[in-house]
Structure formats: C-alpha cells, structure tokens
C-alpha cells in the first residue's frame, strides 16, 4: 500500500474535488497492485483490465455498493465528492456516473490523507468481492 509522504494534509479541510484528485491516484494504485498480484501478463492486457475498474461506470456501481455500508463520516465524504461541481465530464461517462465516481475517489483520498491505510485495504477488498458477484450474475 502506498505510504510515501510524512506531510500531514488535513483531509477534512479539502473540498470534494481536491480529495478526488488524490483519491484517483490512490484508487488506481490499488487497482494496479491488485492486477499485478495475478502474475505477469502483457502490459496492454493489464491496461485494459485497469481501465475497466477505474472507469466512471464501474466506480458509480462502487458508490452504490459502499453508500449503505460505510460509516457516517465516510458517507459524508462520499457525498461531498459526489456533490462537487466538476466542469468537465469525460466522454464515455454520463454526469451521474461521473459524480458518483468522484465520490468514491474522494473517499479514497480522504482515507489516504487521514492515514487510514487499513480501511482503504478493507474497502478495496470488499469492492473486489462485490464486483466478482456482479460479474458472475
């Protein structure tokens, strides 16, 4: 798990988009580490698999999964990210998916800045388990 900085940035002082800015990187590192745990494969295949898990539609489903099960403080961060006003929606995502994805990234960013690495791992494992069930249905 990524633990590089010893600086303390106050996660509660940041807006949803700033939390999502760092959370996007944290979430992507988690995805990439997860994919590499399955052994060596061509980089193109790794990239394709990573894109699937970081795209807005996937993360929107993650938001819907996490919202009812996380605590009150984490739910507040999910909603702070979701309610943030982004000026650009990437092609391939609709506004609702993108806003929910921003909420997920904000949560991961907040947890990272708060030094709650074990919680990041726990939530990510739950997401992986949930996504396996969704794919097999």
DSSP file (Angstrom, degrees, kcal/mol; ACC not computed):
  #  RESIDUE AA STRUCTURE BP1 BP2  ACC     N-H-->O    O-->H-N    N-H-->O    O-->H-N    TCO  KAPPA ALPHA  PHI   PSI    X-CA   Y-CA   Z-CA
    1    1 A X              0   0    0      0, 0.0     2,-0.4     0, 0.0   116,-0.0   0.000 360.0 360.0 360.0 140.8    0.0    0.0    0.0
    2    2 A X        +     0   0    0     24,-0.1     2,-0.1     1,-0.1    28,-0.0  -0.455 360.0 155.8 -66.6 117.9    1.2    3.4   -0.9
    3    3 A X        +     0   0    0     -2,-0.4    -1,-0.1     1,-0.1   109,-0.0  -0.592  18.8 134.4-141.8  75.8    2.7    5.2    2.1
    4    4 A X        +     0   0    0     -2,-0.1     2,-0.2     2,-0.0    -1,-0.1   0.910  48.4  66.1 -94.3 -49.1    5.1    7.8    0.7
    5    5 A X        -     0   0    0      1,-0.1     0, 0.0     2,-0.1     0, 0.0  -0.465  41.9-172.9 -88.8 146.0    4.5   11.1    2.5
    6    6 A X        +     0   0    0     -2,-0.2    -1,-0.1     2,-0.0     2,-0.1   0.401  61.1 106.9-106.8  -3.3    5.1   12.1    6.1
    7    7 A X        -     0   0    0      1,-0.1     2,-0.7     2,-0.0    -2,-0.1  -0.417  69.0-133.1 -69.3 150.7    3.5   15.5    5.5
    8    8 A X        -     0   0    0     -2,-0.1     2,-0.5     2,-0.0   106,-0.1  -0.913  22.8-177.7-112.9 109.3    0.1   15.9    7.0
    9    9 A X        -     0   0    0     -2,-0.7     2,-0.8   104,-0.2     3,-0.1  -0.913  32.9-121.7-100.5 128.0   -2.5   17.4    4.8
   10   10 A X    >   -     0   0    0     -2,-0.5     3,-1.1     1,-0.2     4,-0.4  -0.591  22.0-165.3 -75.7 106.6   -5.8   17.8    6.6
   11   11 A X  G >  S+     0   0    0     -2,-0.8     3,-1.2     1,-0.3    -1,-0.2   0.830  85.4  59.0 -61.8 -34.6   -8.4   15.8    4.6
   12   12 A X  G 3  S+     0   0    0      1,-0.2    -1,-0.3    98,-0.1    -2,-0.1   0.704 100.2  58.0 -70.5 -17.7  -11.4   17.4    6.3
   13   13 A X  G <  S+     0   0    0     -3,-1.1    -1,-0.2     2,-0.1     2,-0.2   0.569  92.2  87.7 -86.8  -9.4  -10.2   20.9    5.1
   14   14 A X  S <  S-     0   0    0     -3,-1.2     2,-0.1    -4,-0.4    96,-0.0  -0.621  76.8-120.6 -94.9 149.6  -10.3   19.9    1.4
   15   15 A X     >  -     0   0    0     -2,-0.2     4,-2.3     1,-0.1     5,-0.2  -0.295  36.8 -96.7 -77.7 171.0  -13.2   20.1   -1.0
   16   16 A X  H  > S+     0   0    0     64,-0.3     4,-2.3     1,-0.2    65,-0.1   0.852 122.2  50.6 -59.3 -39.2  -14.6   17.1   -2.7
   17   17 A X  H  > S+     0   0    0      2,-0.2     4,-1.8     1,-0.2    -1,-0.2   0.867 109.8  50.3 -70.8 -34.7  -12.7   17.6   -6.0
   18   18 A X  H  > S+     0   0    0      2,-0.2     4,-1.4     1,-0.2     5,-0.2   0.905 111.8  48.2 -67.6 -40.5   -9.4   18.1   -4.2
   19   19 A X  H  X S+     0   0    0     -4,-2.3     4,-2.7     1,-0.2    -2,-0.2   0.910 111.8  50.1 -63.1 -41.2  -10.0   14.8   -2.3
   20   20 A X  H  X S+     0   0    0     -4,-2.3     4,-2.5     1,-0.2    -2,-0.2   0.834 102.1  63.3 -66.2 -31.7  -10.9   13.1   -5.5
   21   21 A X  H  X S+     0   0    0     -4,-1.8     4,-0.7     1,-0.2    -1,-0.2   0.932 114.7  30.6 -58.2 -48.0   -7.7   14.4   -7.1
   22   22 A X  H  X S+     0   0    0     -4,-1.4     4,-2.0     2,-0.2     3,-0.3   0.854 117.4  58.4 -79.0 -35.7   -5.5   12.5   -4.7
   23   23 A X  H  X S+     0   0    0     -4,-2.7     4,-3.0     1,-0.2     5,-0.3   0.825  96.9  61.6 -65.0 -31.9   -8.0    9.6   -4.3
   24   24 A X  H  X S+     0   0    0     -4,-2.5     4,-2.2     1,-0.2    -1,-0.2   0.919 107.8  44.3 -57.9 -44.2   -8.0    8.9   -8.0
   25   25 A X  H  X S+     0   0    0     -4,-0.7     4,-2.3    -3,-0.3    -2,-0.2   0.907 113.6  49.6 -68.1 -42.6   -4.3    8.1   -7.7
   26   26 A X  H  X S+     0   0    0     -4,-2.0     4,-2.2     2,-0.2    -2,-0.2   0.943 112.8  46.8 -62.0 -48.4   -4.7    6.0   -4.6
   27   27 A X  H  X S+     0   0    0     -4,-3.0     4,-2.3     1,-0.2    -1,-0.2   0.911 112.0  50.6 -61.0 -43.6   -7.6    4.0   -6.1
   28   28 A X  H  X S+     0   0    0     -4,-2.2     4,-2.8    -5,-0.3    -1,-0.2   0.894 108.4  52.0 -64.7 -38.7   -5.6    3.5   -9.3
   29   29 A X  H  X S+     0   0    0     -4,-2.3     4,-2.9     2,-0.2     5,-0.2   0.920 109.2  50.9 -61.5 -42.5   -2.6    2.2   -7.4
   30   30 A X  H  X S+     0   0    0     -4,-2.2     4,-2.4     1,-0.2    -2,-0.2   0.929 111.8  47.3 -60.0 -44.9   -4.8   -0.2   -5.5
   31   31 A X  H  X S+     0   0    0     -4,-2.3     4,-2.4     2,-0.2    -2,-0.2   0.931 113.4  47.5 -62.0 -46.6   -6.2   -1.5   -8.9
   32   32 A X  H  X S+     0   0    0     -4,-2.8     4,-2.2     2,-0.2    -2,-0.2   0.907 111.9  49.1 -65.7 -41.4   -2.8   -1.8  -10.4
   33   33 A X  H  X S+     0   0    0     -4,-2.9     4,-1.4     1,-0.2    -1,-0.2   0.926 110.7  52.0 -61.2 -43.2   -1.4   -3.7   -7.4
   34   34 A X  H  < S+     0   0    0     -4,-2.4     4,-0.4    -5,-0.2     3,-0.4   0.922 110.2  47.8 -58.5 -45.7   -4.4   -6.0   -7.4
   35   35 A X  H >< S+     0   0    0     -4,-2.4     3,-1.2     1,-0.2    -1,-0.2   0.881 109.2  52.9 -65.4 -38.1   -3.8   -6.8  -11.1
   36   36 A X  H >< S+     0   0    0     -4,-2.2     3,-1.5     1,-0.3    -1,-0.2   0.744  95.1  70.2 -70.5 -21.8   -0.1   -7.4  -10.7
   37   37 A X  T 3< S+     0   0    0     -4,-1.4    -1,-0.3    -3,-0.4    -2,-0.2   0.714  89.1  65.1 -65.6 -18.8   -0.9   -9.9   -7.9
   38   38 A X  T <  S-     0   0    0     -3,-1.2    -1,-0.3    -4,-0.4    -2,-0.2   0.277 115.4-102.2 -89.7  11.7   -2.2  -12.2  -10.5
   39   39 A X    <   -     0   0    0     -3,-1.5    -1,-0.3     2,-0.0     2,-0.2  -0.231  55.9 -33.2  97.3 174.8    1.1  -12.7  -12.2
   40   40 A X        +     0   0    0     -3,-0.1     2,-0.3    -2,-0.1    -4,-0.0  -0.451  61.9 154.6 -74.1 138.3    2.8  -11.4  -15.2
   41   41 A X        -     0   0    0     -2,-0.2     5,-0.1     0, 0.0    -2,-0.0  -0.958  52.5 -66.2-152.8 165.4    0.8  -10.6  -18.3
   42   42 A X     >  -     0   0    0     -2,-0.3     4,-2.2     1,-0.1     3,-0.4  -0.240  43.4-125.1 -57.8 143.3    1.2   -8.3  -21.3
   43   43 A X  H  > S+     0   0    0      1,-0.2     4,-3.0     2,-0.2     5,-0.2   0.851 109.7  59.1 -59.9 -36.4    1.0   -4.6  -20.4
   44   44 A X  H  > S+     0   0    0      1,-0.2     4,-2.3     2,-0.2    -1,-0.2   0.909 107.3  46.2 -60.3 -41.0   -1.8   -4.0  -22.9
   45   45 A X  H  > S+     0   0    0     -3,-0.4     4,-2.4     2,-0.2    -2,-0.2   0.908 111.9  51.2 -68.1 -41.6   -3.9   -6.6  -21.1
   46   46 A X  H  X S+     0   0    0     -4,-2.2     4,-2.5     1,-0.2    -2,-0.2   0.930 111.1  48.8 -57.9 -45.6   -3.0   -5.0  -17.7
   47   47 A X  H  X S+     0   0    0     -4,-3.0     4,-2.8     2,-0.2    -2,-0.2   0.926 110.4  49.9 -61.7 -46.1   -4.0   -1.6  -19.0
   48   48 A X  H  X S+     0   0    0     -4,-2.3     4,-1.6     1,-0.2    -1,-0.2   0.909 113.0  46.7 -59.8 -43.3   -7.3   -2.8  -20.4
   49   49 A X  H  X S+     0   0    0     -4,-2.4     4,-1.2     2,-0.2    -1,-0.2   0.891 112.5  50.1 -67.0 -39.5   -8.2   -4.5  -17.1
   50   50 A X  H  X S+     0   0    0     -4,-2.5     4,-1.4     1,-0.2     3,-0.5   0.926 107.4  53.5 -64.9 -44.7   -7.2   -1.4  -15.1
   51   51 A X  H  X S+     0   0    0     -4,-2.8     4,-1.3     1,-0.2     3,-0.3   0.890 104.2  57.0 -57.8 -39.9   -9.3    0.9  -17.3
   52   52 A X  H  < S+     0   0    0     -4,-1.6    -1,-0.2     1,-0.2     6,-0.2   0.880 111.0  42.6 -58.4 -38.8  -12.3   -1.4  -16.7
   53   53 A X  H  < S+     0   0    0     -4,-1.2    -1,-0.2    -3,-0.5    -2,-0.2   0.661 117.0  44.8 -86.3 -16.4  -12.0   -0.9  -12.9
   54   54 A X  H  < S+     0   0    0     -4,-1.4    -1,-0.2    -3,-0.3    -2,-0.2   0.500  85.3 112.2-105.2  -4.5  -11.3    2.8  -12.9
   55   55 A X  S  X S-     0   0    0     -4,-1.3     4,-2.3    -5,-0.2     3,-0.4  -0.305  79.0-111.8 -70.1 156.5  -13.9    4.0  -15.4
   56   56 A X  H  > S+     0   0    0      1,-0.2     4,-2.5     2,-0.2     5,-0.2   0.850 113.6  55.1 -58.9 -40.3  -16.8    6.1  -14.1
   57   57 A X  H  > S+     0   0    0     35,-0.2     4,-1.5     2,-0.2    -1,-0.2   0.903 110.5  45.9 -64.2 -39.7  -19.5    3.4  -14.7
   58   58 A X  H  > S+     0   0    0     -3,-0.4     4,-1.8    -6,-0.2    -2,-0.2   0.941 114.8  47.0 -65.0 -47.4  -17.6    0.9  -12.5
   59   59 A X  H  X S+     0   0    0     -4,-2.3     4,-2.5     1,-0.2    -2,-0.2   0.817 106.1  59.0 -66.9 -30.2  -16.9    3.4   -9.8
   60   60 A X  H  X S+     0   0    0     -4,-2.5     4,-2.1    -5,-0.2    -1,-0.2   0.902 106.6  48.2 -63.2 -40.0  -20.6    4.5   -9.9
   61   61 A X  H  X S+     0   0    0     -4,-1.5     4,-1.9     2,-0.2    -2,-0.2   0.870 109.1  53.7 -65.8 -36.2  -21.5    0.9   -9.0
   62   62 A X  H  X S+     0   0    0     -4,-1.8     4,-3.0     2,-0.2     5,-0.2   0.915 106.3  52.7 -62.3 -43.3  -18.9    1.0   -6.3
   63   63 A X  H  X S+     0   0    0     -4,-2.5     4,-2.9     1,-0.2    -2,-0.2   0.947 109.5  48.2 -55.8 -50.7  -20.6    4.2   -4.9
   64   64 A X  H  X S+     0   0    0     -4,-2.1     4,-0.6     1,-0.2    -1,-0.2   0.846 114.2  47.4 -61.4 -34.4  -24.0    2.4   -4.8
   65   65 A X  H  < S+     0   0    0     -4,-1.9     4,-0.3    -5,-0.1     3,-0.2   0.918 117.7  40.4 -70.6 -45.2  -22.4   -0.6   -3.1
   66   66 A X  H >X S+     0   0    0     -4,-3.0     4,-1.9     1,-0.2     3,-1.7   0.856  96.8  77.1 -75.2 -36.0  -20.5    1.5   -0.5
   67   67 A X  H 3< S+     0   0    0     -4,-2.9    -1,-0.2     1,-0.3    -2,-0.1   0.842  99.7  39.4 -49.1 -47.1  -23.1    4.1    0.4
   68   68 A X  T 3< S+     0   0    0     -4,-0.6    -1,-0.3    -3,-0.2    -2,-0.1   0.624 120.2  44.9 -80.8  -8.7  -25.3    1.9    2.6
   69   69 A X  T <4 S+     0   0    0     -3,-1.7    -2,-0.2    -4,-0.3    -1,-0.2   0.628  91.5  86.3-111.6 -14.2  -22.4    0.1    4.3
   70   70 A X  S  < S-     0   0    0     -4,-1.9     0, 0.0     1,-0.1     0, 0.0  -0.443  82.2 -96.6 -85.5 163.2  -19.9    2.8    5.3
   71   71 A X     >  -     0   0    0     -2,-0.1     4,-2.7     1,-0.1     5,-0.2  -0.102  39.4 -96.2 -70.5 173.4  -20.0    4.8    8.4
   72   72 A X  H  > S+     0   0    0      1,-0.2     4,-2.1     2,-0.2     5,-0.1   0.888 122.8  48.7 -60.9 -43.7  -21.5    8.2    8.8
   73   73 A X  H  > S+     0   0    0      2,-0.2     4,-1.5     1,-0.2    -1,-0.2   0.918 114.3  45.7 -65.5 -42.4  -18.1   10.1    8.4
   74   74 A X  H  > S+     0   0    0      1,-0.2     4,-2.5     2,-0.2    -2,-0.2   0.879 110.9  53.3 -67.4 -37.9  -17.2    8.1    5.3
   75   75 A X  H  X S+     0   0    0     -4,-2.7     4,-2.3     1,-0.2    -1,-0.2   0.880 105.3  55.1 -64.0 -37.5  -20.7    8.5    3.8
   76   76 A X  H  X S+     0   0    0     -4,-2.1     4,-2.1    -5,-0.2    -1,-0.2   0.888 109.2  47.1 -61.5 -38.8  -20.3   12.3    4.3
   77   77 A X  H  X S+     0   0    0     -4,-1.5     4,-2.5     2,-0.2     5,-0.2   0.907 108.4  54.7 -70.4 -42.0  -17.1   12.2    2.2
   78   78 A X  H  X S+     0   0    0     -4,-2.5     4,-2.3     1,-0.2    -2,-0.2   0.929 113.5  42.9 -52.8 -45.8  -18.8   10.1   -0.5
   79   79 A X  H  X S+     0   0    0     -4,-2.3     4,-2.6     2,-0.2    -2,-0.2   0.846 108.7  57.1 -73.7 -34.5  -21.5   12.7   -0.8
   80   80 A X  H  < S+     0   0    0     -4,-2.1     4,-0.4     2,-0.2   -64,-0.3   0.927 112.8  42.6 -60.4 -43.4  -19.0   15.6   -0.6
   81   81 A X  H >< S+     0   0    0     -4,-2.5     3,-0.9    22,-0.2    22,-0.2   0.914 114.4  49.9 -67.8 -43.1  -17.3   14.2   -3.6
   82   82 A X  H 3< S+     0   0    0     -4,-2.3    -2,-0.2    -5,-0.2    -1,-0.2   0.872 112.1  48.2 -64.0 -36.2  -20.5   13.3   -5.4
   83   83 A X  T 3< S+     0   0    0     -4,-2.6    -1,-0.2    -5,-0.1    -2,-0.2   0.499  85.2 114.7 -85.4  -3.3  -21.9   16.8   -4.9
   84   84 A X  S <  S-     0   0    0     -3,-0.9     2,-1.0    -4,-0.4    18,-0.1  -0.377  72.6-117.8 -67.6 146.7  -18.7   18.6   -6.1
   85   85 A X        -     0   0    0     -2,-0.1     2,-0.4     2,-0.0    -1,-0.1  -0.755  30.8-170.6 -93.2 103.0  -19.1   20.6   -9.2
   86   86 A X        -     0   0    0     -2,-1.0     3,-0.1     1,-0.1    13,-0.0  -0.738  14.3-154.8 -89.8 140.1  -16.9   19.2  -12.0
   87   87 A X  S    S+     0   0    0     -2,-0.4     2,-0.4     1,-0.2    -1,-0.1   0.657  77.7  47.7 -88.8 -16.1  -16.7   21.4  -15.1
   88   88 A X        -     0   0    0      2,-0.0     2,-0.5     0, 0.0    -1,-0.2  -0.986  60.8-164.8-132.6 126.7  -15.8   18.5  -17.5
   89   89 A X        -     0   0    0     -2,-0.4     6,-0.1    -3,-0.1     3,-0.1  -0.944  30.7-121.5-106.3 123.4  -17.4   15.1  -17.8
   90   90 A X    >   -     0   0    0     -2,-0.5     3,-1.4     1,-0.1     2,-0.1  -0.283  30.6-102.3 -62.9 147.5  -15.3   12.7  -19.8
   91   91 A X  T 3  S+     0   0    0      1,-0.2    -1,-0.1     3,-0.0     3,-0.1  -0.437 110.9  43.7 -63.8 145.8  -16.8   11.1  -22.9
   92   92 A X  T 3  S+     0   0    0      1,-0.3     2,-0.4    -2,-0.1    -1,-0.2   0.404 104.6  78.9  94.7  -2.0  -17.9    7.6  -22.2
   93   93 A X    <   -     0   0    0     -3,-1.4    -1,-0.3   -37,-0.1     2,-0.2  -0.989  69.6-138.2-134.7 146.0  -19.5    8.7  -18.8
   94   94 A X     >  -     0   0    0     -2,-0.4     4,-2.6    -3,-0.1     5,-0.2  -0.595  34.4-103.1 -95.7 169.0  -22.7   10.3  -18.0
   95   95 A X  H  > S+     0   0    0      1,-0.2     4,-2.4    -2,-0.2     5,-0.2   0.870 119.0  50.3 -61.1 -40.7  -23.0   13.1  -15.4
   96   96 A X  H  > S+     0   0    0      2,-0.2     4,-2.2     1,-0.2    -1,-0.2   0.941 112.7  46.0 -65.9 -46.9  -24.5   10.9  -12.7
   97   97 A X  H  > S+     0   0    0      1,-0.2     4,-2.7     2,-0.2    -2,-0.2   0.923 113.2  50.3 -59.8 -44.4  -21.8    8.2  -13.1
   98   98 A X  H  X S+     0   0    0     -4,-2.6     4,-2.3     1,-0.2    -1,-0.2   0.904 110.2  49.1 -64.0 -41.4  -19.0   10.7  -13.1
   99   99 A X  H  X S+     0   0    0     -4,-2.4     4,-1.6    -5,-0.2    -1,-0.2   0.906 112.9  47.2 -66.0 -40.9  -20.3   12.4   -9.9
  100  100 A X  H  X S+     0   0    0     -4,-2.2     4,-1.9     2,-0.2    -2,-0.2   0.904 110.7  52.2 -65.8 -40.5  -20.6    9.1   -8.1
  101  101 A X  H  X S+     0   0    0     -4,-2.7     4,-2.5     1,-0.2    -2,-0.2   0.896 106.7  53.6 -61.5 -39.7  -17.1    8.1   -9.3
  102  102 A X  H  X S+     0   0    0     -4,-2.3     4,-2.4     1,-0.2    -1,-0.2   0.867 105.7  54.7 -62.2 -36.1  -15.8   11.4   -7.9
  103  103 A X  H  X S+     0   0    0     -4,-1.6     4,-2.1   -22,-0.2    -2,-0.2   0.913 108.3  47.5 -62.5 -43.8  -17.4   10.5   -4.6
  104  104 A X  H  X S+     0   0    0     -4,-1.9     4,-2.2     2,-0.2    -2,-0.2   0.931 113.1  48.1 -63.4 -46.1  -15.6    7.2   -4.5
  105  105 A X  H  X S+     0   0    0     -4,-2.5     4,-2.5     1,-0.2    -2,-0.2   0.890 109.3  53.8 -63.0 -38.8  -12.3    8.8   -5.4
  106  106 A X  H  X S+     0   0    0     -4,-2.4     4,-2.8     2,-0.2    -1,-0.2   0.909 107.9  50.8 -61.6 -41.6  -12.9   11.5   -2.7
  107  107 A X  H  X S+     0   0    0     -4,-2.1     4,-2.6     2,-0.2     5,-0.2   0.934 111.5  46.6 -62.1 -45.8  -13.4    8.8   -0.1
  108  108 A X  H  X S+     0   0    0     -4,-2.2     4,-2.1     1,-0.2    -1,-0.2   0.885 113.6  49.7 -64.4 -37.5  -10.2    7.0   -1.0
  109  109 A X  H  X S+     0   0    0     -4,-2.5     4,-2.6     2,-0.2    -2,-0.2   0.917 111.5  47.9 -65.7 -43.5   -8.3   10.4   -1.0
  110  110 A X  H  X S+     0   0    0     -4,-2.8     4,-2.0     2,-0.2    -2,-0.2   0.929 111.8  49.2 -63.5 -46.8   -9.7   11.3    2.4
  111  111 A X  H  <>S+     0   0    0     -4,-2.6     5,-2.8     1,-0.2     4,-0.3   0.910 112.1  49.5 -59.9 -41.8   -8.8    7.9    3.9
  112  112 A X  H ><5S+     0   0    0     -4,-2.1     3,-1.6     1,-0.2    -2,-0.2   0.944 111.5  47.3 -62.4 -48.5   -5.3    8.2    2.5
  113  113 A X  H 3<5S+     0   0    0     -4,-2.6  -104,-0.2     1,-0.3    -1,-0.2   0.799 110.2  53.5 -65.6 -27.8   -4.8   11.7    3.9
  114  114 A X  T 3<5S-     0   0    0     -4,-2.0    -1,-0.3    -5,-0.2    -2,-0.2   0.464 115.3-118.0 -83.6  -2.0   -6.1   10.6    7.2
  115  115 A X  T < 5 +     0   0    0     -3,-1.6     2,-1.2    -4,-0.3     3,-0.3   0.734  67.4 142.7  74.3  22.5   -3.6    7.7    7.2
  116  116 A X     >< +     0   0    0     -5,-2.8     4,-1.8     1,-0.2     3,-0.2  -0.437   8.8 149.7 -95.9  61.1   -6.3    5.1    7.3
  117  117 A X  H  >  +     0   0    0     -2,-1.2     4,-2.3     1,-0.2    -1,-0.2   0.844  68.1  56.1 -64.8 -35.9   -4.5    2.6    5.0
  118  118 A X  H  > S+     0   0    0     -3,-0.3     4,-2.5     1,-0.2    -1,-0.2   0.885 107.2  50.2 -64.8 -36.6   -6.0   -0.4    6.6
  119  119 A X  H  > S+     0   0    0     -3,-0.2     4,-2.8     2,-0.2     5,-0.3   0.886 107.8  53.6 -68.7 -37.7   -9.5    0.9    5.9
  120  120 A X  H  X S+     0   0    0     -4,-1.8     4,-2.5     2,-0.2    -2,-0.2   0.947 111.4  45.9 -58.5 -48.1   -8.5    1.6    2.3
  121  121 A X  H  X S+     0   0    0     -4,-2.3     4,-2.5     2,-0.2    -2,-0.2   0.915 112.5  50.9 -61.5 -43.7   -7.4   -2.1    2.0
  122  122 A X  H  X S+     0   0    0     -4,-2.5     4,-2.0     1,-0.2    -2,-0.2   0.941 113.0  44.1 -61.0 -49.1  -10.6   -3.3    3.7
  123  123 A X  H  X S+     0   0    0     -4,-2.8     4,-2.5     1,-0.2    -1,-0.2   0.902 112.5  52.5 -63.6 -40.6  -12.9   -1.3    1.4
  124  124 A X  H  X S+     0   0    0     -4,-2.5     4,-2.5    -5,-0.3    -1,-0.2   0.910 108.6  50.1 -64.1 -41.1  -11.0   -2.3   -1.7
  125  125 A X  H  X S+     0   0    0     -4,-2.5     4,-2.4     2,-0.2    -1,-0.2   0.899 110.7  50.2 -62.6 -39.8  -11.2   -6.0   -0.8
  126  126 A X  H  X S+     0   0    0     -4,-2.0     4,-2.7     2,-0.2    -2,-0.2   0.899 109.8  50.9 -64.2 -40.1  -15.0   -5.5   -0.3
  127  127 A X  H  X S+     0   0    0     -4,-2.5     4,-2.8     2,-0.2    -2,-0.2   0.923 110.4  49.1 -62.4 -44.8  -15.2   -3.8   -3.7
  128  128 A X  H  X S+     0   0    0     -4,-2.5     4,-1.8     2,-0.2    -2,-0.2   0.929 112.4  47.5 -61.1 -45.2  -13.3   -6.7   -5.3
  129  129 A X  H  X S+     0   0    0     -4,-2.4     4,-1.6     1,-0.2    -2,-0.2   0.920 113.9  47.7 -62.3 -44.2  -15.6   -9.3   -3.7
  130  130 A X  H  X S+     0   0    0     -4,-2.7     4,-2.1     1,-0.2    -2,-0.2   0.900 109.5  52.5 -63.2 -41.9  -18.7   -7.3   -4.7
  131  131 A X  H  X S+     0   0    0     -4,-2.8     4,-2.1     1,-0.2    -1,-0.2   0.831 104.9  56.1 -68.1 -30.4  -17.5   -6.9   -8.3
  132  132 A X  H  X S+     0   0    0     -4,-1.8     4,-1.8     2,-0.2    -1,-0.2   0.918 109.1  47.1 -63.6 -42.3  -16.9  -10.7   -8.6
  133  133 A X  H  X S+     0   0    0     -4,-1.6     4,-0.8     1,-0.2    -2,-0.2   0.892 111.3  51.2 -65.3 -39.7  -20.5  -11.3   -7.6
  134  134 A X  H  < S+     0   0    0     -4,-2.1     3,-0.4     1,-0.2    -1,-0.2   0.882 110.9  48.1 -65.6 -38.9  -21.8   -8.6  -10.0
  135  135 A X  H  < S+     0   0    0     -4,-2.1    -1,-0.2     1,-0.2    -2,-0.2   0.862 109.9  51.8 -70.5 -36.3  -19.8  -10.2  -12.9
  136  136 A X  H  <        0   0    0     -4,-1.8    -1,-0.2     1,-0.2    -2,-0.2   0.604 360.0 360.0 -80.6 -10.4  -21.0  -13.7  -12.2
  137  137 A X     <        0   0    0     -4,-0.8    -1,-0.2    -3,-0.4    -2,-0.1   0.484 360.0 360.0 -76.1 360.0  -24.7  -12.8  -12.2
